[in-house]
Amino acid sequence: MPIAGVVVVTVPEQTSDVLQELKKLKNVTTYGVHKENNIITVLESDSTRGLERLANQISQTIQGVIGVFPAYINFEDEIPDQNSDLSSN
């Protein structure tokens, strides 16, 4: 299962609201706030594309999010999709 450690950067005045919204999402775990507006977060998904969709969902649908910035990604046990660009012929 691919996982990503990310920093969700927020508008400082909305950090608390963003944190509460993140806690409602499936496959999202929060680990606190750093320096007023950086929410330390781990995302999990069945695929790297799923991680991308989840990060996009957070940045596009939660008001007060400036961006989602990856710090660590692990996908070594992901099985490549036969139709993906990563498969070899």
Summary of the structure (lengths in Angstrom):
residues: 89
radius of gyration: 14.1
end to end distance: 24.3
largest distance: 51.0
contacts: 232
relative contact order: 0.29
helix: 30%
strand: 36%
